[in-house]
Structures are given as C-alpha cells and as structure tokens.
C-alpha cells in the first residue's frame, strides 16, 4: 500500500520531551501496543498499516507538518500519551484538537459518536487543571487497574509491574480495534499549523537564532600519534590536525571533515568546525540555545583514548537531543577477529547509553558508516536534527495569531504531578513473550479553514 493511501489503525501523539527523557519506555509501549493490536486484528494487516509515528515514518524531504496533518486526517484512531509535558506542547495540542474536531464532525454528520480519541495516562496530571474539553474524555476504566489510574503507565514500566502493564496494553489495543472497525470519517486537507490547540504553551523564551547553522565537532587521531604507536594505520589516514583525518581507503582529499562541510553547505546550511574537548557539553548546550544543531564526527580508533574519552563519555551521559554522532568505519578497518572487537569495544565504552540506539529510526547515532553511505547518512542526520530543533522551538512558541479550530480555549495553568510512592530504581523495559503468555525482563519524534468543526457533542461516551 502506498504511504499516501494508508489509514493506520492509530496515530501516536506524544510529547517530544517524554520521548527524550524516557525514549526506551516510550518506544517499548509503542511497539508493544502495535504488536498486541496486530495479534487482535490478524495476520492480514501489515505492520505499517497498524500505527503511525513521526519518528518512524517521516522520510527525507517530507514536509513534516503537512505529513502529520495528512495522517491525522486518515488514521482510524489516535493515541494521546497524556503527561505534564504533553499538555504544555503546542503541537500536541494541535494534534489533539484536530483529531477531536474530526470525531465531533463525524458525530454531527452521521449521528454516530466513535470513541476514536484514546487517551493513555503516561504520567499523572491534575484533571482540574485541564481544559474542560479534555476532561470530557475518560482516560481510565476499572479493568486498567488502580496502579495505572494513580501513577500512570510509565511508573508501571519503571517498577517492572509487568502484569499491570500488559493489562493496560491489552485494554488499549482492544479499544483501538473496536473503534477502528466503525470507520471514522476522514478529515479533508487542512493546515495543522493554523489549528488553535486547547493546550496553550508557556511564554516563548528569547532565542538567538542563526537559522541553518550546523556545528561540526571532530575527534580523530593525528599522524604523529599513530606513528608513535607503531600501528599499521598511520600512513595516509591522519595528518597534523584531527580535521585532516581521511578514514576511507585509499585516503582521499579533501578530508572527511571537509567532505562533511561540503555536504552540509550543499544542503543550504552554514557550518563551523572545531575539535572535541572538555567543554563539549557546554558548547552543545549553547548551540541548541542559539538554534543550532551539532554533529560529532568520531574516529573509532581514538574514541576511547585519553584525549577524547572523558568528553565523549560526558556527552553520552547528558541529553543533547539536537546533536548527531557519526562513527565511520574505514575501508581498511578489520572486519572480524580480536582487533575488530577491541576497536568497537572502545566505542561502546564511551557511548554506553547511545550505543543501544545505533539502530533507531531517528538516525542521530550512527556507527560503522561506510564511504558509500556517508553523504546520505549525514544529510538525513542534519535534517532530523533540524526538525527536532524546530519542534523544540515550536513547543515553546506562539501559534501564529489568528487560527481556526475550537479557539478561545481557556489559558491552562502549569500542571503538577500528584505525590506518589517512591519508585524503585528503573529497570529495563519489558518485552512480550507471546509463546509463554507473560513478559520477560532483559538483564542489562503537522488546508482548509473549515476543516475542523466549531461545535459538537456535549455528552461523550468515552
């Protein structure tokens, strides 16, 4: 099925900050819900027809707002991952409002009220501080359990309450299946940016913006150091400075850093280049504050050495959501044996957290990048980082003045999390074991002005 013709069973609406803070748990819930839904609806439905999430299905060159609007108008249901971050996100508010309008429009046109907007409590919120329109929709029911209703789904994952977690996943999947079977009317083409959401964001902070600036940081060897170590990789791959590094064999000029700058400028951006040092974390924070994205080019042969190890480990321990990391594999690097194991063990050691994300669709951490894929991988990485930066800024910005939608929603005060029991130390996310019927624990992402109706039902059944 062509992507433009898909009608996914559910659209996954979530706050970017929840994903960045607990990406493994958000990913786990999305994947488990999709898998459980697939089991319920049968084997005739392909995985891409089950769910839509921006981090998985936005492609290079896509207009992200237009694509999100299209899928909001076509998806059969929407999962809204409720949390304090969700209700302070401008675009979560737009997504929620647009889909809610679609449900109400269908009710007005047909008299049928389909409970297709399905809230899932990720973290506790205070119902009394939410807009009335939000409070109309029930987000818990008795068979989802008391622990979920009090503490949210994230807490069930963090505290390894696998039985309670699985029960919520089953209930939500059944809700999606039942609502999707009733075929909600599609929403005509509309401009998501023009929707005035129910969740007004906080006042926008001042941002010193340098649009299209990409900061390159490089961690690479030097010829003198390689020669002193007597290694077989000193000839031609390194120069006097780290930005002379040319990892692909035979070594070519310009160097990898210059090649990266050429790729970035060809995409219409400007760029700077500097070496990774002990102040890396502060520089990355400053770049994000200045509306700039950053890319780290890391030589795997020196990643774990004294010069860079501390800075790279500090990066790995911190949260830098608009920074990408590329670790090329040289054409003459070992492909097997103990030397290969030593090489990549050093990379794993400094990127202990990010190493687990090297296969993520988000494309911001890539290792073993080949000569053939370097240009395209870098282009995608810069595009993803720029989109995340835009989303980050939009979450705190203004909605652009006059807009359509429900409009006039009440200003929403800050949300607080009710006090709850102290949670045990987090554990890795659980995974379904279908064959055994239980869960094992491993040991170790937006038309037309009349598109959204201005009036609707007053007695929702969901």
KENUSE-568173 format. One record per residue (C-alpha): residue in three letters; x, y, z. Coordinates in steps of 0.05 Angstrom, whole numbers, plus 32768, in hexadecimal, padded with zeros to 4 digits. Layout:
BEGIN
ALAXYZ...
***
This chain:
BEGIN
UNK800080008000UNK801B80457FEEUNK802B8070802BUNK7FFC80A78013UNK7FC280768012UNK7FCD80578057UNK7F97805A808CUNK7FBE804480CAUNK7F9880268103UNK7FB5805A8132UNK7FDC809C8130UNK800D80A08169UNK800C80E68188UNK804180F281BEUNK806C812A81DBUNK80B2812D81BFUNK80CD813B8205UNK80AF80F9821FUNK80D180D481E7UNK811480F681F4UNK811080E9823FUNK80F880A0823BUNK8101808C81F3UNK810980428203UNK80C780408229UNK80A0806981F5UNK80BC803D81BEUNK80AA7FFF81E6UNK8062801481EFUNK805A802781A6UNK80777FE5818EUNK80507FBA81C1UNK800F7FDD81B0UNK801B7FD48165UNK802C7F8B816FUNK7FF07F7D819BUNK7FC27FA0816AUNK7FE07F778132UNK7FCF7F388158UNK7F887F4F8162UNK7F7A7F64811AUNK7F9C7F2880FAUNK7FD67F1980CCUNK7FB77F39808EUNK7FCA7F7F80A5UNK80127F968097UNK80397FB780CEUNK803B7FFB80ACUNK7FEF7FFB80A9UNK7FE97FF280F5UNK80078033810EUNK8024807680FAUNK805A809B8121UNK808380D58106UNK80C780BB811CUNK80BD807A80F5UNK809A809080B5UNK80AF80D780A3UNK80DE80D28068UNK811680FF804FUNK80F6813A802BUNK80B18132804AUNK808C81708061UNK8084815980A9UNK8047818580BAUNK80238173807AUNK803281298084UNK8019812A80CCUNK7FDA814D80B6UNK7FCE81198080UNK7FD580DF80B0UNK7FAB810180E6UNK7F74810680B1UNK7F7A80BD809CUNK7F8D809480DAUNK7F53806D80F6UNK7F62807F813FUNK7F9480A98165UNK7FBB809781A4UNK7FC880D481CEUNK800180C88200UNK7FEB80F4823AUNK802081148266UNK803281598280UNK806181618244UNK8029814D8215UNK7FFC8185822EUNK803181BA8226UNK804381A681DFUNK802881D381A9UNK8026819D8173UNK8009816881A1UNK7FD1819A81ADUNK7FC881A48163UNK7FC781598156UNK7F95814C818EUNK7F6781858178UNK7F688172812FUNK7F588129813DUNK7F23813C8170UNK7F048168813CUNK7F03812F810BUNK7EDD8103813EUNK7EAA813A814BUNK7EA181498101UNK7E9280FF80F4UNK7E5F8101812CUNK7E3D813E810FUNK7E3B812180C9UNK7E2480DB80DAUNK7E0980DB8121UNK7E3C80A58132UNK7E6D80B4816BUNK7EAC808B8163UNK7EDC8089819FUNK7F18808F8170UNK7F4180BF819BUNK7F61809081CEUNK7F8780B18207UNK7FBE8089822BUNK7FD780A4826DUNK802380A58268UNK803080D082A5UNK7FFC80EB82D6UNK7FDB812E82C8UNK7FA9815682F0UNK7F65815082CEUNK7F4D819182EDUNK7F8481B782CAUNK7F73819E8285UNK7F4581BF8253UNK7EFC81A98259UNK7EFE818B8213UNK7F37815D8229UNK7F1481488269UNK7ED781318242UNK7EFE80F48229UNK7F0880BC825AUNK7F5080A4825EUNK7F498069828EUNK7F188030829AUNK7F157FFB82D1UNK7F367FC382AAUNK7F747FED829FUNK7F867FE782E9UNK7F8E80168324UNK7FD9801C831EUNK7FD2803682D7UNK7F9C806882EAUNK7FC580838324UNK800C80838308UNK8008807C82BDUNK8025804B828BUNK806D80648290UNK806E805182DAUNK8057800A82CAUNK80918002829AUNK80C4802182C9UNK80B07FF58303UNK80AA7FB582D9UNK80607FAA82E7UNK805C7F8082A9UNK80177F6282B6UNK7FF77FA682C1UNK801B7FC38285UNK80067F8B8257UNK7FBE7F92826DUNK7FBD7FDC825AUNK7FDD7FCC8216UNK7FA77F988209UNK7F6E7FC7821CUNK7F89800081F1UNK7F947FD181B6UNK7F4D7FB781BCUNK7F337FFE81BEUNK7F59800F817EUNK7F407FD0815BUNK7EF77FDE816DUNK7EF98028815CUNK7F1E801B811AUNK7EE97FEA8104UNK7EB580228103UNK7EDA804B80CEUNK7EE0809380E4UNK7ED680C580ABUNK7F1680E2808EUNK7F29812A8098UNK7F3481538059UNK7F778174804BUNK7F8781A88080UNK7FC081D1809BUNK7FD681B580DEUNK7FFF81F380EDUNK7FBF821C80EAUNK7F9981F2811DUNK7F918216815FUNK7F9C81DE8192UNK7F7E81D781D6UNK7FC281D481F7UNK7FE0821B81F6UNK802B82198200UNK805382428232UNK806E8285821DUNK80A4827D81E9UNK80EB82878203UNK811A82B481DDUNK8142828D81ABUNK817E82A78186UNK817382858144UNK81A68276810EUNK817B824E80DCUNK819E821780B7UNK81DE821680E1UNK81FD81D180ECUNK823781CC811CUNK82688194810DUNK829381768144UNK82C981448133UNK82EE8111815DUNK832580F08134UNK836D80D98136UNK83AC80FD8120UNK83E280E180F4UNK841980EA8128UNK83F180C5815EUNK83E0808C812FUNK84298084811AUNK844180858161UNK8413804C8172UNK843080238138UNK83EC8013811CUNK83DF7FFF80D5UNK83AC803780CBUNK83DA807380CFUNK83EA807B8085UNK83BA80AA8061UNK837F80A6808FUNK839680DD80BEUNK83B7812180BAUNK83D2815580E9UNK838D81698101UNK834F813F8112UNK8328815F80D8UNK835B814180A7UNK833F80FC80B7UNK832D80D58078UNK83138090808EUNK82FD8073804BUNK8331804B8024UNK8354805F7FFBUNK835880A08022UNK833980D87FFAUNK833B81237FFCUNK8317814B8012UNK8315812D8058UNK82D681128078UNK82CA8154809DUNK82CE817C805CUNK82A28149803AUNK826F81518072UNK8270819C806AUNK826481958020UNK82288168802BUNK820B8199805FUNK821581D88035UNK81F981B47FF7UNK81B981AB8021UNK81B581F6802BUNK81D381FC8071UNK8210821E808CUNK824181F980B9UNK827A820180EAUNK82B181CE80FCUNK82D681C2813EUNK82F5818B8166UNK82D28165819DUNK82EC817B81E1UNK82DA817E822AUNK82A881B6821FUNK827F818E81EDUNK823F81888216UNK823B81D38222UNK824781E181D8UNK821081B281C4UNK81E081D281F6UNK81F3821781DCUNK81E982018194UNK81A381E881A3UNK8193822981C8UNK81AA824F818AUNK817C8224815EUNK81B781FD8140UNK81BF81B38137UNK8200818D8142UNK822181508123UNK825A81298143UNK828A81048113UNK82AE80D0813DUNK82EA80A58129UNK82DD80608148UNK832880558150UNK832F808F8182UNK82EA809381A1UNK8300806E81DFUNK8344809081E5UNK835880C28219UNK834F80FF81ECUNK830580F681DFUNK82EA80C1820EUNK82D380F08246UNK82B081218218UNK828C80EB81F1UNK827680C6822FUNK825B8108824BUNK82358112820BUNK821880CC8210UNK820180D98257UNK81DD81198245UNK819F8129821CUNK81B0814B81DAUNK8173813E81AEUNK818981698172UNK81CE814B816DUNK81E18112813EUNK821C80E38143UNK823E80C08108UNK8274808C8112UNK828F807780CEUNK82AE803380C0UNK82EC803A8096UNK82F180118056UNK832F7FED8072UNK83147FE480B9UNK83127F9C80D2UNK82D07F7980C4UNK82DA7F3F80F4UNK83087F228128UNK83227F3E816AUNK833B7F80814CUNK82F57F918134UNK82D97F7F8178UNK830B7FAD819BUNK82FB7FE6816BUNK82B07FE68175UNK82B57FD581BFUNK82D6801981C8UNK829C803B81A4UNK8269801681CEUNK828E8029820DUNK828980748202UNK8242807181E3UNK822580408214UNK81DF805E8212UNK81DC807481CAUNK81F8803281B0UNK81B4801281BFUNK81958045818FUNK81C2803A8154UNK818A8018812CUNK8153804A813EUNK812A80678106UNK813980AC8122UNK817E80A88100UNK81A480D48131UNK81D780A08146UNK81F98079810EUNK8235804B8113UNK825C802680DEUNK8249805980AAUNK826680458067UNK82848071802FUNK824780618004UNK821380768038UNK823880B18059UNK821A80E98030UNK81D280D08034UNK81D780BD807EUNK81F28102808FUNK81BC81258066UNK818580FD8089UNK81A5810980CDUNK81A8815580C3UNK8160815580ABUNK8147812D80E7UNK816D815A8117UNK8152819980F6UNK810B817E80FAUNK8114816D8144UNK812F81B38150UNK80F281D0812CUNK80C381A58155UNK80E881BA8195UNK80DF82038184UNK809781FB816FUNK808681D981B0UNK8097821A81D4UNK8081824B819EUNK804282708189UNK800F8250815CUNK80138289812AUNK7FD782B4813CUNK7F9282AA811DUNK7F8282628111UNK7F488233810AUNK7F3281F88133UNK7F0C81FC8173UNK7F31823B8186UNK7F28826381C5UNK7F3D822A81F2UNK7F4B823F823AUNK7F92824E824EUNK7FAF82118270UNK7FD8821882AFUNK801681EE82BBUNK800A81A682C9UNK802281828307UNK802D81388315UNK8007811D8352UNK803381008388UNK803C80B68383UNK8067807F83A1UNK80B280818395UNK80C280588358UNK80F88023835AUNK81348029832EUNK8120802782E4UNK81257FE482C1UNK812C7FD68276UNK80E97FD68251UNK80C57F95824EUNK80B57F6E820FUNK807B7F4281FEUNK80877EF781F8UNK804B7EE181CFUNK805C7E9781D2UNK805D7E97821EUNK80257EC9822AUNK80507EF28259UNK80867F288257UNK80D17F1D825EUNK80FF7F538277UNK81447F598255UNK81807F5D8282UNK81A57F94826FUNK80C780F18157UNK8026817980DFUNK7F8D81D18052UNK7F5281E9805CUNK7F3682188091UNK7EF581F18099UNK7F1781AE80A4UNK7F0C81AC80F0UNK7EC481B68108UNK7EB281ED8139UNK7E7C81C8815FUNK7E6C81828172UNK7E53815181A6UNK7E4B815F81F0UNK7E448119820BUNK7E8080F081F4UNK7E7E80A58203UNK7ECA80A0820A
***
